[in-house]
Amino acid sequence: MSDDASVTPQHKIGSGFGRDSTAAEVLAGIDLRGKTAIVTGGYSGLGLETVRALASSGAVVVVPARRPAQAREVLAAAGIPFGTADGEVSVGALDLADQSSVKEFAATFLGSAETGGVRGLDILINNAAIMASPKRRVGPGWESQFVTNHLGHFALTNLLWPALAAGSGARVVSLSSTGHKLSPIRFDDINFETGYDKWRAYGQAKTANSLFAVQLDLLGRDLGVRAFAVHPGGIMTELQRHLPREEMITAGWMDEEGRVDARFKTPAQGAATSVWAATSPALEGMGGVYCEDCDIADPTVAGSPEARIRGVDAHAVDRADAARLWALSADLTGINAFGS
């Protein structure tokens, strides 16, 4: 635990789970009937396994999707039921790179309360992401990884704040990764106007995901809403779709025959930390921390052999940078549930 008041305290709590735990295992004995969850990117890879686990425990799950028809096909093929009863799943249209689409999705969800009040939201898992993608501008010239991974989720969470605040002990989970170690927030050139690097852009976006959880937890905890950042672990999913096979072989992620390195988790294992952070009673009264392997992560030990693959770097949990990023994100999107 750091003594620096500007850094969120980080220490393991002995959850009883670990690297190889699955989403189903961490949810064993947890009844989510009567709970509502939203999982972005919930029809691919980790998101699909997250939806499966939450629905299997009784939650009503909404899956926002840029391609709703494809999402329904994938979910149906996975044997996940549709409908409005407990433990079933529905799909809504959402493009995180399009702020108007984010607003439309949030308005539809908030307006869907059967009694005419505000529909409560118990779990929001900001799971969708792109990684190491080619340089692309969206909206008013924003860098696409920063927008899709962070700004879209920032706007979505703020717009859904009435639903989160209306719930009982709601939790927001923001998927970061060890990618955060590749770059802090580049406040002087956040959109990579010069020298675009796909990995540094990904790193900045993953740092943003962690800092978002730090500040949201600070702002929301007095109203019972807690936020967590999560590193799911290395998993081979659609997230790698922008990476050439040769690059993944060179990185040691797979061999020449396409066999994935044994260090990678299965999607069910990768979804476990998200589900744990969203539901675990062991985290009651906690928040604003970065988690990995179904526990709160320790701070990175500089110079250690595992510094690149384990722990959280100080820049990803820095409270001053978290507040600064929140203010910048609110200015860029024009959305802030907590005012100025």
Secondary structure as GFF3:
##gff-version 3
##sequence-region A 1 340
A	DSSP	alpha_helix	23	26	.	.	.	ID=ss1
A	DSSP	beta_strand	36	39	.	.	.	ID=ss2
A	DSSP	alpha_helix	45	56	.	.	.	ID=ss3
A	DSSP	beta_strand	60	65	.	.	.	ID=ss4
A	DSSP	alpha_helix	68	77	.	.	.	ID=ss5
A	DSSP	beta_strand	89	93	.	.	.	ID=ss6
A	DSSP	alpha_helix	99	110	.	.	.	ID=ss7
A	DSSP	beta_strand	123	126	.	.	.	ID=ss8
A	DSSP	beta_strand	137	138	.	.	.	ID=ss9
A	DSSP	beta_strand	142	143	.	.	.	ID=ss10
A	DSSP	alpha_helix	144	146	.	.	.	ID=ss11
A	DSSP	pi_helix	147	151	.	.	.	ID=ss12
A	DSSP	alpha_helix	152	159	.	.	.	ID=ss13
A	DSSP	alpha_helix	161	166	.	.	.	ID=ss14
A	DSSP	beta_strand	171	175	.	.	.	ID=ss15
A	DSSP	three_ten_helix	178	182	.	.	.	ID=ss16
A	DSSP	alpha_helix	198	220	.	.	.	ID=ss17
A	DSSP	three_ten_helix	221	223	.	.	.	ID=ss18
A	DSSP	beta_strand	226	231	.	.	.	ID=ss19
A	DSSP	three_ten_helix	238	242	.	.	.	ID=ss20
A	DSSP	alpha_helix	245	250	.	.	.	ID=ss21
A	DSSP	alpha_helix	267	270	.	.	.	ID=ss22
A	DSSP	alpha_helix	272	279	.	.	.	ID=ss23
A	DSSP	three_ten_helix	281	283	.	.	.	ID=ss24
A	DSSP	beta_strand	289	292	.	.	.	ID=ss25
A	DSSP	beta_strand	295	296	.	.	.	ID=ss26
A	DSSP	three_ten_helix	314	316	.	.	.	ID=ss27
A	DSSP	alpha_helix	319	333	.	.	.	ID=ss28
###
